[in-house]
Every structure is written in C-alpha cells, then in structure tokens.
C-alpha cells in the first residue's frame, strides 16, 4: 500500500473507466530514465521498497503502482476485471497520465512479469528496455491450466511448482489464507526455500500447511519490520483481489485478440534482462530462459543464487543490475 509504506511519495489517479490506482512516483534527474516497477501476486508496491529508496538516490525516476486488487488501488470482488484485456489499458493509461517521458524501462516480477509482457506486446512504443525477475515473458494466448503446469513441472523438475494455485482459485482460498496470514507469511518468506516444494508446489501441500500448526523459520533477509508491513498491507486489503488474478487467468482465459496475434508481434525487439532465481521452487527457470532466448533479440541472463523474492534477498545485486540497465540507456542517448 503506497500510502502506508511511503506516505510522502504516494499518489492516486482516477482513470477514464473510473478505477482508482494508487502509486509511487519520483521524477528522474536530468536525462536519466524512469523505471516502471510491476509487482506480482500476492505482494504490493511495497515489495519494491529497496528500489523505491535506491533508484531515486541514483537519479532514476520510478513509477510503482499498487496493481488492481492491492493497496491503495481498487479491489473488485469479481475476477473478470482482472483479465489482461482490462489491466493492460488501465496501466497504460496510468503511465501516460503520470509520466512526461516518452519511454520507460519496464520491470516485472511474478504476475507483474505477465502484465509487463502484455503491456509490451500491445504498447511497444512505451518501452526502451525490459527486465524480468524470477518469471520471464508470459503472454497468455492459450488457456491457463494449473493441472497441466503441475504435470509439466513434475516431468521437467521432478516436483510440482504450482499446487498452490488450486487453493488460490478455490471459493474459500482467500478466507483460508486470511485466517492464517502470519503463518502464510512465514512460508512465503521461508529461510529454507525448499519448503515450497512440499507446502506450496505439491498438490494438497498448501492445504495441509493451512490446516496444520506447522511453524516455519523466516528468512534472515527480511526484517520483522518488513514482514509486519507486508502483512499489514495485505491484511488491510485482503486476499480476494490478489487471488482474482489467478482466477481470471484460469476461468476467463486469454482474450481472442491475444489468441489470434501473429507470432512476430510477440517478439521482443529491445534490450531485455532476465534475472533468474536459482533457488525459486515456484518456477521452471530453464524454461523461462529458453523461451526468452527464442523471443528476445538482445537478451542478457543473470543468474542469482536466491529464491523467489530476488529484490529482497538479492537486493544489492538487483539494484546494481537495474542501475546498469539505466546507465546503459543514458550512454546510448
């Protein structure tokens, strides 16, 4: 929640469809570019709090929205408004409404990488460079089937990465998590990332965790104050909105326009960085790398020995990489 974590930087905008978006905005210094930072699910703009502090110190601009269902942004109860065909025009309007700069460096993590993928395909003029963290280019042009992903990950990795999705899309999933939110936080930010295999990836594992009294040690790289802020923001908004992102992907599927899009329209023609998370047991990292190598003409892959939350666990390296990306753009001007 932008106004809770960053009250002096927080802003709100009412879009043409009546939706209110909360966001953080800091102007760039001189000719330095602006970063558009898109969080995943379930988190919020707060997941970027290190970058919110450090990128402006280096002179870069930032635009960090609370995406639909999170923080200061509206939270529709039904899942239909969370389809990419609804989210893309909203975020595009927000960017063009707030920023004077003609182009941004797009950075996406988790579901934010999926939104970034769709934004790029439909609004290539908006971006000068792309950065994907943990999750690569995800353009939903076919139905998202959790069972297929579970089976595929077992075949490739020997374990499932996505059993938790079955809980997220269930009718009582949000209520179950809200009742156990602090224990769920300990799982999300576990000291041992491998616990995700049993309690997050394995079908039935997340339900088993929620119905138990299992306590998981929290990672050293997230402080009690950071964990409390994360919990406070999600508790205030609830998990219905965050889980609606998954429901929209599963139950609505892709827009016909995206299904019919020619393959060449999904090629990436600008410099692209993929920050791979080697201890991330919720993604098939090699598959994301292979997919990007087939799409991006100018691809750089950096592999970090961290889990899913690279911007927290690997904050120094992520910040250094983002500043490299930004400074490279300045040299090209």
N, C-alpha and C positions, 0 to 999 in steps of 0.2 A: 504494500500500500504506500504509494508515493508520499501522501500527506503525513503518514505515521512515521515513516523512516527518514524522510527528507522534507520536512515542512517548509523550509526556505526555498527549496527548488521545485516543489510540487506545483503543478498547474492542472487545469481541467479545460476540455474543449467539448462543445456540443456539436456533433456532426449533422449533416444535412438530413439524415434519416432519424434524427432525434436522440441518437445514442450518445451518452456522455463517456468520454475517455479521460482517465487520469494519467498523468505522465510527468516525467522529469526532463527538464531541458536546460542545458547550459550552452551558451554560444561558444563557437570556436574563436581562437585568437589568430588574427592575421589571415593567412592563406591556408591554415590547417583545416583538414576535412572534419566532417561530423560523422559519428558512429550512430547507427540505429541498432539498439540492442533489444532483441526479442527473446523473452524468457519462455520456458517450457511449462509442462504440467506435471504435477502441481507445484508451482512456486509463485513468483510475482516479480515485479520490478526490483524488489529488494535483493534478489539473488545476484544482481549486478552491483552490489553496494561497493565492492572494492574498485570496480571500474568507474563508478559514479564519482568516487573520490580521486582516483589516479589519472584517468584520461584528461579531465579538465586541467589538472596540475601541469600536464604536459602540453597544454594548449589546444587540445582537441575538443570539438563540440560533441555533445551527446543528446540523443533523444531516446528516452527509455519509458515506453508505455507500460501501464498495467493492462494486459490484454483482456479481452472480453471474459467476464466471469471472475475477475480478480481485483483486489484492492479497491481503488477509487473509481474503477470503471463499472459500467452497468453489468448486471448479472441476471440475464434472462433465465427463467426457470426451465423452459423447454429447451431441447437440444438443437432444434432446427436452426436457430440463429448462429450456431457455432460452426456452420458449414464454411468451407474455404471461400465459396462464392459470395458469402456475406462478409467474412472477415477481411478479405483482400481489399475490397473497395473502402472499407472503414479505415484500415491502417494507411492505405494510400492517401486518403483524404486528410488524415491526421498529419502525415508527414508534409504534404504540400501546404497545409494550412499553417503549420507551425514554423517551418523552415524556409529561409530565403535561398539557401544553397541549392543549386540545380541537381546535385547528386550526393548520395550518402554511401558510406561503407556499411553494408548490411551484415549483422552478426546474429546468428540464430543458434539456440540451444534446445535440444529435445524437440517438443512440438513447435517451438519457435523456429526451428530449422525447417520444418514443414511449411510454416507460414511464409518464411523467407523464400523458400523455393517457389511457391505460388506467386508471391509478390514479384519475384524476378521474372518469371515467365510472362506475366501479364503486364509488367511495367518495367521493362528493361532500361528505359530512359532514366529511371530513378537511381540506378546503382553504378558506382565506379569499381567496387570490389565486393567480394562476398567472403564471409568467414562462417564456417560451420563448426560447431563444437559438439563432440560426442556423437551426434547424429548428422548424417550427411544430407545430400539433396533428396528430399522426399516430396515428390509431386504425385498427389493422389489422382490417378487416372483410371483406376480399377477398384472394385470394392475391397475394403479392408476387412479381412477375415482373421480374427485372432487365432482360431484353431490352425489355420494354415501357417501362420507365423510361429506358433508353438512347435508344430511339426518340423518346419524348416530349420529352426534353431537347434532342435534336437539332432537332426541329421547332420548339421554342419559343425556344431559345437559339442554335442553330446549331452546337452542340458537345455531346458527351456528358458527363454528370456522374458516371456510375456504372459505368464499365467495370471498376473495381477490384473490384466485388462478385463478378465471375466468378472472380477469384483467391481472394478470401476464402472462397468456398463450395467451392472445389476440394479434393480429397483431400489434396494436398500444399501447400496455400496457407500454412498455419501454419509448416510447416518451411521453405519458401522465404523467408518474411519473417524468421524467427528467424536464418537463416544470413546475412541482410543487414540486421540490425536497425539498425545505426548509419546506414547509408545510407538506409534507410527513414525513420528519424527526420529526416534532412535534408530528405526530400521532404515529410513531414508538416508540418514547421515551416520551410518554404522562405521565403527572403527575397522571392522573386518568386512570389506566389500563382498567377500564370497558368501556371506549370509543371504545375499539377494538370490542366490541360486535356489536355496531351499524355501525361503519365505516370500519371495517376490516373483521369481520366474516359474517355479514349478506349479502346475495347475493344482489348485487347492491349498497351496502353501500359504498364501496371504490370508485366506480364511482361517486356516489353522493358527496362524500367528495372532489374528484379531481375537480369536476365541480362547486364547491361552493367557497365561500370565508371564510369558517369556520376556525377560529383560535383556536388552542388547546394549553393550557399551557404545557410547557415542564417540565419534572420531575426534582426535585432538585438534584437527584443523578448523573446527567450528566452535566458537566460544559459547559459554552459557548465554551470554547476552545476545549473540547472533541467533542462537536456537530459539530463544524466547521471542525475539522479534519475528522470526519466521512463523512461529506458532501463533503469535498474536494476530498477525495479518491474515493467515488462513482461517483461524478460528472466527474472526470477525465476519469474513465473507462466506464461510462455509465451503464445502467441497462439491456442492451441486454444480456450480459453474465450471470448475476445473474438470470434473468428470464428464460434463457435457461435450467437451472437445472430443473425447473418446467415443461417446455415444453418436455424435454427428458423423464421425468417420465410419463407424460400424453400421449404423442404421440408415443413414442417408446416402452414403457412398459418394462418388465423385459427381461433379456437375457434368452434364452432357457436353458442354463446351470443352471441358478438360479431357473427357474421354476421346473426343474427336480431333484433338490437337495434333498436328503433324509432329513427328519425332524431331525434326530440325528446329522447331520452336522451343524445344526443351533443352537444347544445347546451351552451355554456359560460355559466353564469349568474352568474359572479363576475368582478371586475375582472381583466383579462388584459393583460399587456405582452408584445409581441413585439419582441425585439432582433434586427433584420435585419442581416446581414453582407454588405455590398455587394461585397466582393472575395472572396466564397466561391464557388469554382467547382465545388463538390460538391453544391450545392443549387439548386433553382429558386426563388429568393427571392420573386418576384412571385406565384408560385402559392401559396406558403405564406401570404402576406399576404391574397390573395383568399379562400383557404379559411377563414382565421381571421375575416375580415370577415363571412362567411356564418354563422359559428358563435357568435362571442363578442358578447354584447350590450353589453359595456363594454370596448372594445378600444383600446389605445394602441400605436402602432407607432413605434419609434425606429430610425432607420437609421444604422448606423455604417460608416464607410469603412475596414473591416478585413476580414480573412479569416475562416476558419472558427473559429479559436480566440479568440473575442472576449474571453473572460475573461483572456487573457494579453496579446494585442496592444492591446486597448482597456480594460485593467484599471481605469483611473481612471474612465472613463465608465460602465462596467458597475457598478462599485462605487457610484457616485453614483446610478445608476438604481435599484439594489437598495435603497439606503438611502431613496430617495424612496418606493418602494413600501412599505417597512416603516413609515416615519414617517406615511404617509397612513393606514395601518391604525390607528395609535395615535390619530390625530385623530378617527377615526370611532367610537372606543370611548366 
